Amino acid sequence: MATKPERRAEYREIVYDVARWSLLKEFRQKAMQLMEALESFHLESIVHGSIARGDVNIKSDVDVFIPSQVSSFTVETALERAGISVNRRVVVQATPTYAMKAYVEIDEKTSVSFPLMKMRRVEREFYKFGGEASLENLKDNMRVCGVDKRLMLIEPTKEGHRESTIIGREEQIAKLLGVSVETVLDRTHALLRRDEVGRTGVFIEKELSSGETFEMALKRLADQNPAVRRRMKTV
């Protein structure tokens, strides 16, 4: 069942058990392996979502993201040199106005992604909104604040975390997370709409062939689709 946004003014203190702390350590070690492989090729990355915040569960994904436009050859070489096998490679564009991104899928729950186009501020701040952590943060066992898919603010504590709804507190949340109010409103609208109408499909999702690079795939899609060409020229 999909996670639903919390519309009521909820506030909870959550205490983690030993199993949850162990799961967080396991996921973070997996993320660090990927991030260290990228760092060895001078590629700075973040991990975002529950891995950064700490509120993991058995279904949590390990999502490593490179915030800048980089050479896909460098990314794939970094993973290969570290002995990390790739399951498949996919280009995804959520909507015609969003930047197309490259996803290097390690397994069904683990991926490395990076933008193939310049991102708008709202797109970059999406990661800060959900909570993002650097490799150094992970090495220091640091957890960060962020908002989950229920629109609950997750604030790490020594014992676990406390959570509270962000609805009606958008300006306060924006200041806390260091993002624009526009980003908070954009994500709130998107998640509430998903709750009402269900998850909708993405604009483009294409798996690459074995001999194809992400840059080749982008060019092919841009040649075929005017909306992709327009997005490449705008921010």
Secondary structure, DSSP 4 states (H G I P E B T S, - for coil): -PPPPP-S--EEEEE--HHHHHHHHHHHHHHHHHHHHHHTTT---EEETHHHHS---TT--EEEE--S---HHHHHHHHHHTT----EEEEEESSTTSPPEEEEEEETTEEEEEESSPPPHHHHHHHHHH-EEEHHHHHTT----EE-TTSEEEEE-SSEEEEEE-TT-HHHHHHHHT--HHHHHHHHHHHHHHHHH-PPPPSEEEEPPTT--HHHHHHHHHHH-HHHHHHHH--
